[in-house]
Amino acid sequence: MKIAEEQFTLQDGRTVTIRSAEERDAEAMLAYVRKTSEETHYLIRYPEEISFTLEQEHQIIGDILRSEDSAWLTVFDGDRAVGNCSISRCSGQLKVRHRCNLAIALEQAYCGLGLGTKLLSKARDTAKELGFEQLELGVYADNERAIAAYKKAGFREYGRLPRAFRLKDGTYIDEINMVLFL
Ligand SMILES: CC(C)(COP(=O)(O)OP(=O)(O)OC[C@H]1O[C@@H](n2cnc3c(N)ncnc32)[C@H](O)[C@@H]1OP(=O)(O)O)[C@@H](O)C(=O)NCCC(=O)NCCS
């Protein structure tokens, strides 16, 4: 799904653009995914596990734009992608078609400035528009800022998977599962 473009002013006065990533943004999207994966351990991949080619990224972006059950709300500072919030159908079977997954990550220089809250609210509206009934996500139990942002957006914890993640140094971290009924 293609979303309408919107300007957003961060709490420090900078202005960014929220819009759908397009095929011409493939390189910017790859750079963003690498950067956010390096900056914290809160995403699913280590940077070296990001192996998408430019062509694959191009294809993925096109698929999302044409899709009727997913959307990317991407944040641009000029030509640079600095954040993304994705929503996508959990699965296509009739019994679970009402459920939608959410994932979000901003570059650190854009965190703590109200942007996450803005994207979560926009994602909620977009998911409703697509006909979903609930938004679901998983978050590292030590990610206090993300958990605070999700709770502020109306998500509530419904479960916890012990030792869901194992970091390279052997540390285990639980996953907290959250849901927001639309
Ligand atoms: C998680 C994330 C999307 C939140 O977005 P954000 O723009 O940083 O959050 P916001 O500025 O909108 O803040 C939301 C709330 O979080 C809370 N918060 C902000 N910084 C916090 C911190 N360091 N610790 C605890 N709570 C914090 C505040 O209560 C804030 O609400 P308020 O504005 O009413 O005070 C963003 O920080 C991020 O992308 N982080 C890196 C990647 C990541 O962790 N992704 C999530 C993977 S599940």
The ligand as a MOL file (V3000), in Angstrom:
LIG
                    3D

  0  0  0     0  0            999 V3000
M  V30 BEGIN CTAB
M  V30 COUNTS 48 50 0 0 0
M  V30 BEGIN ATOM
M  V30 1 C 11.5860 2.1590 19.9450 0
M  V30 2 C 11.4430 3.4210 19.1470 0
M  V30 3 C 10.6750 3.1660 17.8680 0
M  V30 4 C 10.6510 4.4730 19.9780 0
M  V30 5 O 10.5180 5.6430 19.2280 0
M  V30 6 P 11.0250 7.0500 19.8130 0
M  V30 7 O 10.8040 8.0860 18.7960 0
M  V30 8 O 12.4090 6.8890 20.3220 0
M  V30 9 O 10.0310 7.2550 21.0290 0
M  V30 10 P 9.2740 8.5760 21.4460 0
M  V30 11 O 10.2130 9.7380 21.4360 0
M  V30 12 O 8.0220 8.6930 20.6350 0
M  V30 13 O 8.9270 8.2610 22.9700 0
M  V30 14 C 7.8520 7.4340 23.3490 0
M  V30 15 C 7.7900 7.3330 24.8560 0
M  V30 16 O 8.8730 6.5230 25.2830 0
M  V30 17 C 9.3330 6.9770 26.5440 0
M  V30 18 N 10.7930 7.0890 26.4600 0
M  V30 19 C 11.5150 7.8370 25.6230 0
M  V30 20 N 12.8170 7.6010 25.8450 0
M  V30 21 C 12.8900 6.6680 26.8190 0
M  V30 22 C 13.9550 5.9940 27.4780 0
M  V30 23 N 15.2270 6.2290 27.1320 0
M  V30 24 N 13.6520 5.0730 28.4340 0
M  V30 25 C 12.3630 4.8180 28.7740 0
M  V30 26 N 11.3200 5.4430 28.1730 0
M  V30 27 C 11.5810 6.3490 27.2210 0
M  V30 28 C 8.6680 8.2360 26.8730 0
M  V30 29 O 7.6840 7.9460 27.8710 0
M  V30 30 C 7.9870 8.6570 25.6030 0
M  V30 31 O 6.7570 9.1910 25.8900 0
M  V30 32 P 6.6460 10.8080 26.2110 0
M  V30 33 O 7.0080 11.4820 24.9210 0
M  V30 34 O 5.2130 10.9660 26.5640 0
M  V30 35 O 7.5870 11.1090 27.3050 0
M  V30 36 C 12.8440 4.0240 18.8060 0
M  V30 37 O 13.4740 4.4400 19.9910 0
M  V30 38 C 13.7500 3.0550 18.0550 0
M  V30 39 O 13.5640 2.8260 16.8720 0
M  V30 40 N 14.7710 2.5130 18.7360 0
M  V30 41 C 15.8020 1.6900 18.0880 0
M  V30 42 C 15.3010 0.4210 17.4310 0
M  V30 43 C 14.3180 -0.3030 18.2970 0
M  V30 44 O 14.5260 -0.4850 19.4720 0
M  V30 45 N 13.2290 -0.7530 17.6740 0
M  V30 46 C 12.1680 -1.4870 18.3500 0
M  V30 47 C 12.3650 -2.9350 18.1170 0
M  V30 48 S 11.0350 -3.8930 18.8560 0
M  V30 END ATOM
M  V30 BEGIN BOND
M  V30 1 1 1 2
M  V30 2 1 2 3
M  V30 3 1 2 4
M  V30 4 1 2 36
M  V30 5 1 4 5
M  V30 6 1 5 6
M  V30 7 2 6 7
M  V30 8 1 6 8
M  V30 9 1 6 9
M  V30 10 1 9 10
M  V30 11 2 10 11
M  V30 12 1 10 12
M  V30 13 1 10 13
M  V30 14 1 13 14
M  V30 15 1 14 15
M  V30 16 1 15 16
M  V30 17 1 15 30
M  V30 18 1 16 17
M  V30 19 1 17 18
M  V30 20 1 17 28
M  V30 21 1 18 19
M  V30 22 1 18 27
M  V30 23 2 19 20
M  V30 24 1 20 21
M  V30 25 1 21 22
M  V30 26 2 21 27
M  V30 27 1 22 23
M  V30 28 2 22 24
M  V30 29 1 24 25
M  V30 30 2 25 26
M  V30 31 1 26 27
M  V30 32 1 28 29
M  V30 33 1 28 30
M  V30 34 1 30 31
M  V30 35 1 31 32
M  V30 36 2 32 33
M  V30 37 1 32 34
M  V30 38 1 32 35
M  V30 39 1 36 37
M  V30 40 1 36 38
M  V30 41 2 38 39
M  V30 42 1 38 40
M  V30 43 1 40 41
M  V30 44 1 41 42
M  V30 45 1 42 43
M  V30 46 2 43 44
M  V30 47 1 43 45
M  V30 48 1 45 46
M  V30 49 1 46 47
M  V30 50 1 47 48
M  V30 END BOND
M  V30 END CTAB
M  END
